[in-house]
Amino acid sequence: MPDIPEAAARLFLHERPRTIALAGGRTPQGVYARLATERYDWSSVDVFFGDERCVPLEHPDSNFRMAKEALLSKVPARVHRMHGETCDAAGYEEELRAVFRMGTPTFDLVFLGMGADGHTASLFPGGRALDETRRLVVRVARPDHQRLTLTIPVLSASRLAVFLVSGAEKGQALQLVLAGEDLPAARVAAQRVVIIADAEAAQHLEKAEA
């Protein structure tokens, strides 16, 4: 099974995206740290976020804080962060439209994680946000923090969606997504979808094939 940061970095460099959306979490953090070591024309890149917790900028749970420490403080990209401190969904939608103009934004590449329940970004099973078709960004209530998230139409308009999946606890969800079960991650219908998973996450797949 691949080294996730290395495989993701190779794919990124091959695709050479100019508009990207970042995910939160420990697995993406390793990818961003790996990308920070590469020579790349970051000055031509617009960086957005797939979701964010509604917390202050320097809060330990801030996706922006993690991405800044791992990558964004080290490269000259144009960063469009979700403002967790205000949790302003409409404001982020305006920022997306300012960059992408008319229609649904089409990212060159979106990094996504996958939870043990099959959630991706902050789109959770059974949540109303999962069925949003008009808005680009919505606010989601969760037990820990409220969140902002891009919606399924935005994620599905991407040219490439890259799921970064690690850990045995994600294995069953990965198997169900690949089987076409109606989980949030399975609803992302980008032009291309690539899943980069480690051995622990893929162990259920190996058992199913045995």
N, C-alpha and C positions, 0 to 999 in steps of 0.2 A: 504494500500500500504506500501511497506517496507521502513524502514530507510535505505537509499542507502549505507552510509558508513558501517553500521552494517551488512547489508546483503552481501555486497561485501567482507567484512573482513571474515565473516563466510565461504563464498565460497572459498576464498583464502586459509584459513587454512585447509579446507577439501581437497582441491586439492593438496596442498603443492608443488607449482611449483618451479622449479629450474632455468628456463629461462623465463623471463617476458619482456614485452614491456609496457611502460607507456604512457598515454595520457596526454595532457594538459587540462586546463580548471578548473573552480571552483568546479564542481561536483567531478572530480577525486581528486582534492586537499583534499576534506574532507575524501575521502577514504584513501589516503596516510597518513593523520594525524591519522586516526583510526588505520591503520596497524602499525604505529610507536609505539603504546602502547602495541602491542602484543609481547610475547616471541616467537621467530622464529629463525631458523638457517639461518640467512641472509648471513653468511659467505660462504654458498654454492650456493648463488643465483647470476646469471648474469642478470643485469638490462640494458635493452635497451630502446629506445624511438620510438614511432610510428611516430612522426613528431616533427619538431622544426622550429621556426621562425629564419630567418637569421639575428640575432641581437647579440650584445655583451653578454658575459656570465652573467653579472649582470643587463641586461636590464629588465624592469618590464614585458615585454612580453615573456621572455624566459621560455619555458616549463621546462628546466633543473633547472633554478633558483627556480621555484615554487616547483618542486619535491624535490629539495635539502632541501629547508626550511621545507617542510612538513614531509619528510621521510628520504631522503638519507644521510643527515648529522647526523642522529641518529642511523643508522644501518651499519654494516660492509659488505655490499654487494659489489660485483664487478660491478662498474658502467661504462657503455659504452655510453657516451653521444654523441649526435649529435652536431658537432661543428658549431653552428650557426654563429660564427664570421667569419668563412671561407666559410660556405655553401658548403661543399665539399661532394657531393653525392657519388662519386666514392670512396672516403676515407672511408666513413661509410660502404659502401658495402664490402670493403676489411676487415673491422673489423668484420662484420657479418660472413664472410667466414672463418676468422681466428678462430672463436669460434665454428661455426657449421660445418666447413669443407665443404664437397661436397654437391651439390644440393641446394634446397631451404631451408632456415632455418625453423625449426619447433619449435616454441615457445610453452612452456607448457601453458602459459596464456598471453593473450594480453588484456589490458584495452583499451577501445575505447569510445569516446564520439560520439554524433550525433548532427549536427547542425539543425536549423530550415529548411534548404534547403535539408536535408538528407545527408550532407557531413559527412565524418568520416576521422580521421587523417587529412591530408591536401589533400584529394581526393574530388574534388568538381564536381557537375553536369556539364557535358559538357567539362570538362578539359581533355587535352590529356593524362595526367598522369593516368587517370582512365583506359585507355586501354593498358597501358604498360604491356607486358608479359615477357620480358626478364630481365630487370634490377630489382634489389632488392630495390634500393633507387633512387628517382628522385628529381630534383629541380622543384619547382612550383612557378610561378609568381602570386602574389596576390596584390590587391590595397594597403594593409597596409605594408606588408613585403614579400620578397621572402621567400620560405620555403623549407625544406627537408621533404620527406615523404616516409615511406615504401609503397610498391606497393600492389595491390590486391593479386597477387600470394603469397606474403609473409604472409599477414594477413590471407589468406584462408588456408595456410598450418598449421596454429596454431591448437593445440589440443583443446584449449578453447578460444573463443573470448567473452569478457564480455562488453556489452554496458551499459554505465552509463548515464541515460537520466533523466533530471530534467527540470521542467518549462513548463508552458502552451504553450509557443511558439514552443516547440518541438513536441507537441501532434499530429499535422497533419502529420508531417514527420514520426513519429513513426507508425501511422496508415497505411500510404502508404507503409512503409518498410515491415510491417507484412502482407500486402496484396500482396506483391511480385512485387510492382512497381520498375522500373529500376532506383533506386537511389543508390548513392555510398555505403551507409551503407548496402543496400540489397545485394550487390555483394560480401560481405564478407561471404565466404562459408567454415568456419572453421569446424573441425570435430564436435565440439559442439558450439552452439551460445546461450548465455544467455543474456537476456535483464533485467536490473534492473531499473525500472522506478518509479518515485514518483507519487503521486495522480494527480498533475497538468498535468504532461505529459500524463498520462493515461486517462484523462477525455474524450478524443475523442473516446477511445476504449469503454468506458462505454456507451456513447451515441449511438455508432454503434450497441451495443448489446441490447440496450433497445427496 
